[in-house]
């Protein structure tokens, strides 16, 4: 079987040789002073095999770091709970956040300054600068570490495609075809042909994704002003309105967030939806997706200046962590998140263990470092790949042809929250006044930008 995943990469990443990355790779040889215990995040609701995999990795880490004890704490980032958890001090010592949150949390002193420990990592200066900046302070210090990057994808259910008389190996290539396929699926199966997230800031996130794919933007080029009240945003909202009200192709749930839309997609209740291209692992390990059902394609692009919204995940450390806990936390991030990307022995060990526990190996992802190094990584895991890569070929074969667009930089999550309500209104009120909704959102977004500039 030909592996198409070797063609992944992020536009603009400087190519790095595998030998350069591996020359000093590995966890810190100097343990934290004295005995130290750190709490680290683990996804909530993992199946037993996934938890066994995690526990096995902890055992390896603790053997190499006898002065560090690792305790797992269930944690899943959501905008509505994260702020309260952060303020209440209930987050684990090591947790993950989206790229969009990094700089704001750093500026507010809400993350630990781990830059001195990150600088000791052998590949600290080899991150893609466009990726690394999401976790940097104004002086360039790396307060949070990029561990994953993504480009959005169109996830689709091959079984529902077949039930609607559609070819699952030929997903829609235009937004008109997405609409056409959605209606066929809905009419033939009674399930939602197309669904979208609308809550916990995900509505704004996916709306922005579609606006980019239609050739528009929700922020001006120098990130000094929002542009949510625009023809491009109105066009996307009208498109969603027509799917919902003219075609009746979107089912009955208009309050999806990331977790709940994954659940319904994995359960076969959604034909298509947009989310990060690397979502397969979550769908399988936390939502029991049947791999035979799964298909992944790139988003259709149209308009004068379209692009694919990209982002990623940062690993960060609680500001409440002591210096010893901060150092130990960076050792854990290096071991758990990064070594399995750049160190051959760790990559092979991780892939072999995951495969033995029936966890996904070889699912789509975009490299944090470089395309050349990622190709090397793919060659290391090739014997253990156990995901249906051919069913993801419509994504992996075309992802390099899609220009990546970074998420808006100012008040990102707050603006996404504003746009949640706009999307919800369009999907729940057939007579929603799109022009007024966008004018109001623009006014509120401008206030957020002004506040951020103070």
C-alpha positions in Angstrom: 0.0 0.0 0.0 1.4 3.3 -1.0 1.7 5.8 1.9 0.5 9.2 0.9 1.2 10.7 4.2 4.9 11.3 3.3 3.8 14.4 1.3 2.7 16.5 4.3 4.3 19.8 5.1 3.6 23.4 6.1 4.2 26.1 3.5 7.2 28.2 4.3 9.0 25.7 6.7 12.7 25.7 6.3 13.9 22.2 5.4 16.0 20.5 8.0 18.2 17.5 7.7 17.2 14.5 9.9 20.7 14.3 11.1 20.7 17.9 12.3 17.5 17.3 14.3 18.7 14.0 15.8 22.2 15.0 16.7 21.3 16.2 20.1 17.8 14.8 20.4 16.5 13.3 23.7 15.2 14.3 27.0 17.3 16.5 29.3 20.0 14.5 31.0 19.9 16.7 34.1 16.9 15.8 36.3 15.0 18.4 38.3 16.6 19.2 41.6 15.4 16.7 44.3 12.3 14.7 44.0 9.4 16.4 42.1 5.9 15.4 41.1 4.2 17.0 38.1 0.7 16.6 36.9 0.3 16.3 33.1 -2.8 16.5 30.9 -4.4 13.5 29.4 -7.5 13.5 27.1 -10.7 12.9 28.9 -12.6 9.7 28.1 -9.8 7.7 26.5 -10.5 4.1 25.7 -8.5 1.6 27.9 -6.0 0.8 25.1 -5.2 4.5 24.7 -4.8 4.9 28.5 -2.5 1.8 28.6 -0.4 3.4 25.9 -0.1 6.6 27.9 0.8 4.7 31.1 3.4 2.8 29.3 5.0 6.0 28.2 4.9 7.4 31.7 6.8 4.3 32.9 9.5 4.8 30.4 9.9 8.4 31.3 10.0 7.8 35.0 12.7 5.1 34.5 14.8 7.7 32.6 14.0 10.4 35.2 14.0 8.7 38.6 13.6 12.0 40.4 10.4 12.9 38.6 6.9 11.4 39.3 4.2 11.9 36.7 0.6 12.0 37.6 -2.1 12.2 34.9 -5.0 14.6 35.1 -7.9 14.5 32.6 -8.1 17.8 30.6 -9.6 18.9 27.3 -9.3 22.5 26.2 -12.5 24.3 25.7 -12.8 28.1 25.6 -15.7 28.2 28.1 -13.9 26.2 30.9 -10.3 27.0 30.3 -10.5 30.6 31.6 -12.2 29.4 34.8 -9.7 26.6 35.3 -6.8 28.9 34.8 -8.1 31.5 37.2 -9.0 28.8 39.8 -5.6 27.1 39.5 -7.0 23.7 38.7 -5.1 23.1 35.5 -2.4 20.4 35.5 1.3 21.5 35.5 1.5 20.6 31.8 -1.4 21.4 29.6 -2.2 22.2 26.0 -3.7 25.3 24.4 -4.4 26.4 20.8 -2.0 28.6 18.9 -4.5 31.4 19.2 -4.2 31.6 23.0 -0.4 31.6 23.3 0.6 35.2 23.0 -2.3 36.6 25.0 -1.7 34.3 27.9 2.0 35.0 27.8 1.5 38.8 27.8 -0.8 38.4 30.8 1.7 36.4 32.7 -0.7 33.4 32.8 1.9 30.9 31.7 5.2 29.9 33.3 8.2 31.4 31.6 10.0 28.2 30.7 12.1 29.8 28.0 15.5 29.1 29.8 14.7 25.3 29.8 13.3 25.3 26.3 16.6 26.9 25.1 18.5 23.8 26.4 16.6 21.5 24.1 18.8 20.3 21.2 16.4 21.4 18.6 15.2 24.6 20.2 16.4 26.8 17.3 15.0 24.4 14.6 11.3 25.0 14.9 9.6 26.6 12.0 9.6 30.3 13.0 6.0 30.7 11.8 5.0 27.9 14.2 7.3 28.8 17.1 6.1 32.5 17.3 2.7 31.3 18.6 4.3 30.5 21.9 6.8 33.3 22.1 6.9 36.4 24.2 7.7 39.8 22.7 11.4 39.3 23.4 11.4 36.0 21.5 11.5 33.8 24.6 9.8 30.5 24.0 7.2 30.3 26.8 5.1 27.6 25.2 6.3 24.8 22.9 4.6 24.0 19.6 3.8 20.3 19.5 1.4 19.9 16.6 0.2 21.9 13.5 -2.8 21.4 11.3 -4.5 22.5 8.2 -8.3 22.2 8.1 -9.9 19.3 6.2 -13.3 18.1 5.0 -14.1 15.0 6.9 -16.7 12.7 5.3 -18.5 9.5 6.0 -17.9 7.0 3.1 -20.8 4.8 4.2 -23.3 7.7 3.9 -21.7 8.6 0.6 -22.4 5.2 -0.8 -25.9 5.1 0.7 -26.6 8.3 -1.3 -25.2 6.9 -4.5 -22.0 9.0 -4.3 -18.4 7.8 -5.0 -16.5 7.9 -1.7 -13.2 8.1 -3.6 -14.4 11.3 -5.3 -15.3 13.8 -2.6 -16.7 17.2 -3.5 -14.2 19.5 -5.2 -16.2 22.7 -5.0 -18.5 24.3 -2.4 -21.4 23.9 -4.9 -20.7 20.1 -4.9 -20.5 20.1 -1.1 -24.1 21.5 -1.1 -25.2 19.1 -3.8 -23.7 16.1 -1.9 -25.1 17.2 1.4 -28.6 17.3 0.0 -28.3 13.8 -1.6 -27.0 12.4 1.7 -29.8 14.0 3.8 -32.5 13.0 1.3 -31.3 9.4 1.1 -30.4 8.7 4.7 -32.2 11.2 6.9 -28.9 12.2 8.5 -27.3 15.6 8.3 -25.5 15.8 5.0 -23.4 18.6 6.3 -23.0 19.9 9.8 -21.0 22.7 11.4 -19.8 23.7 14.8 -21.4 26.8 16.4 -20.5 26.9 20.1 -17.6 27.2 22.6 -15.9 29.6 20.0 -15.8 26.8 17.4 -18.5 28.5 15.3 -16.3 31.5 14.8 -13.3 29.2 14.1 -15.1 27.3 11.4 -16.8 30.3 9.9 -13.4 31.9 9.6 -12.1 28.7 7.9 -14.9 28.9 5.3 -14.4 32.6 4.8 -10.7 31.9 4.0 -11.7 29.1 1.6 -14.1 31.4 -0.2 -11.3 33.9 -0.7 -12.0 36.3 2.2 -10.5 37.3 5.6 -11.9 38.2 9.0 -8.9 40.5 9.9 -7.0 43.0 7.8 -3.4 42.2 6.6 -1.6 44.0 9.4 -3.9 42.7 12.1 -5.0 46.2 13.2 -8.8 45.7 12.5 -11.4 43.1 12.1 -13.2 42.6 8.8 -16.1 40.5 9.8 -18.6 42.8 8.2 -17.7 42.0 4.6 -19.1 40.5 1.5 -17.0 37.4 1.9 -18.4 36.6 5.4 -21.9 37.4 4.3 -21.5 35.0 1.3 -20.5 32.2 3.6 -23.4 32.8 6.0 -25.8 32.9 3.1 -24.3 29.6 1.9 -25.0 28.0 5.3 -28.4 29.6 5.4 -29.3 27.9 2.1 -28.0 24.6 3.2 -30.1 24.8 6.3 -33.3 26.4 5.2 -33.6 25.8 1.4 -32.1 22.3 1.3 -32.8 21.0 4.9 -29.4 19.3 4.7 -27.9 20.1 8.1 -29.9 18.0 10.5 -31.3 19.3 13.7 -28.4 20.1 16.0 -27.2 23.7 15.7 -25.2 23.8 18.9 -22.3 21.6 18.1 -18.8 22.1 19.6 -15.7 20.2 18.7 -16.4 17.3 21.1 -20.1 16.8 20.2 -19.6 17.1 16.5 -16.9 14.4 16.6 -19.3 12.2 18.6 -22.1 12.5 16.0 -19.8 12.1 13.1 -18.2 9.0 14.5 -21.7 7.6 15.2 -22.7 8.0 11.5 -25.1 10.9 11.9 -23.1 13.4 9.8 -22.1 13.1 6.2 -19.5 16.0 6.1 -18.0 18.5 8.4 -15.0 20.8 8.6 -12.3 20.5 11.3 -8.6 20.0 11.7 -7.1 17.6 9.2 -5.5 15.6 12.0 -8.7 14.7 13.7 -8.7 11.0 13.0 -6.9 10.0 16.2 -9.6 11.6 18.4 -12.4 10.1 16.3 -11.0 6.6 16.8 -9.6 6.7 20.3 -12.3 8.8 22.0 -15.4 8.3 19.8 -15.0 4.7 18.5 -15.1 5.6 14.8 -15.3 2.7 12.4 -12.2 3.3 10.1 -14.1 1.9 7.1 -16.5 4.9 7.4 -13.8 7.5 7.3 -12.8 9.8 4.4 -10.8 13.0 4.4 -10.4 15.6 1.7 -8.9 19.1 1.3 -11.3 22.0 1.5 -12.5 23.4 -1.9 -11.0 26.8 -2.5 -12.6 29.6 -4.6 -12.5 33.3 -5.0 -9.6 35.7 -5.7 -7.4 34.9 -2.7 -8.4 31.7 -1.1 -6.4 29.7 1.4 -6.5 27.0 4.1 -6.8 28.1 7.7 -4.0 26.5 9.7 -3.2 26.5 13.4 -1.9 24.1 16.0 -1.3 23.2 19.6 1.1 24.5 22.2 2.3 22.7 25.3 2.4 25.1 28.3 3.2 25.0 32.0 1.2 26.4 34.8 2.5 29.7 36.3 2.0 28.1 39.7 4.7 25.5 39.0 8.0 25.8 40.9 11.3 26.1 39.1 11.9 22.4 39.6 8.5 21.6 38.4 9.0 23.8 35.3 12.2 22.0 34.4 10.6 18.6 34.9 7.6 19.7 32.8 9.9 20.7 29.9 11.5 17.3 30.3 8.1 15.7 30.0 7.1 17.8 27.0 10.4 17.0 25.3 9.9 13.2 26.0 6.1 12.9 25.4 5.4 15.3 22.6 8.6 16.0 20.7 11.0 13.1 21.0 8.4 10.9 19.2 8.6 13.2 16.2 12.4 13.6 15.9 14.2 10.8 17.6 14.3 7.5 15.6 14.4 5.2 18.6 11.5 7.0 20.3 9.5 7.3 17.1 9.8 3.6 16.4 9.1 2.6 20.0 6.1 4.9 20.2 4.7 3.7 16.9 5.3 0.0 17.7 3.6 0.3 21.1 0.7 2.3 19.7 0.2 -0.3 17.0 0.3 -3.2 19.5 -2.5 -1.5 21.4 -4.5 -0.8 18.2 -4.0 2.9 18.4 -3.8 4.9 15.2 -0.3 5.1 13.6 0.2 7.2 10.4 -2.9 9.4 10.6 -2.6 12.8 8.8 -0.6 15.5 10.5 1.5 18.5 9.5 5.1 18.6 10.7 6.2 21.0 13.4 9.8 21.1 12.1 10.2 20.5 8.3 9.1 18.5 5.4 12.4 16.7 4.9 12.5 15.6 8.6 8.8 14.6 8.4 9.5 12.4 5.4 12.2 10.7 7.5 9.7 10.3 10.3 7.2 8.7 8.0 9.9 6.2 6.9 10.5 5.2 10.5 6.8 4.5 11.2 6.0 2.9 7.9 6.1 -0.7 9.2 3.5 0.2 11.9 1.0 2.3 9.9 -2.5 0.9 10.6 -4.8 3.6 9.4 -6.6 3.7 6.0 -4.2 6.1 4.3 -5.8 5.5 0.9 -9.1 6.9 2.3 -7.2 10.0 3.2 -5.5 10.5 -0.1 -7.9 13.3 -1.3 -6.3 15.3 1.6 -2.7 14.1 1.6 -2.3 14.3 -2.2 -3.4 17.9 -2.4 -2.5 19.5 0.9 0.8 21.0 -0.5 -1.1 22.8 -3.2 -3.2 24.8 -0.7 -1.7 28.0 0.7 -1.9 28.1 4.5 -3.4 31.1 6.3 -2.7 31.7 9.9 -5.6 32.3 12.3 -6.5 35.9 13.1 -3.9 37.3 15.6 -5.9 39.8 17.7 -8.6 38.8 20.3 -9.0 35.6 18.4 -11.1 33.6 20.8 -13.2 36.6 21.8 -14.0 37.3 18.1 -14.7 33.6 17.5 -17.2 33.8 20.4 -18.9 36.8 18.8 -19.2 34.9 15.6 -20.7 31.8 17.3 -23.8 33.8 18.0 -24.0 35.0 14.4 -23.8 31.4 13.0 -26.3 30.2 15.5 -28.7 33.0 14.5 -28.5 32.1 10.8 -29.1 28.4 11.4 -32.0 28.9 13.9 -33.8 31.9 12.4 -34.8 31.6 8.7 -35.3 35.3 8.6 -32.1 36.3 10.3 -30.8 39.7 9.1 -27.2 38.7 8.0 -26.3 42.3 7.3 -27.3 43.5 10.7 -25.7 40.6 12.5 -22.4 41.3 10.8 -22.6 45.1 11.5 -23.2 44.4 15.2 -20.4 41.8 15.3 -18.1 44.3 13.6 -18.7 47.0 16.2 -18.1 44.5 19.0 -15.0 43.2 17.4 -13.6 46.6 16.8 -14.0 47.3 20.6 -12.0 44.1 21.3 -9.3 45.2 19.0 -9.1 48.6 20.6 -8.9 47.0 24.0 -6.1 44.7 22.9 -4.2 47.7 21.5 -4.2 49.6 24.8 
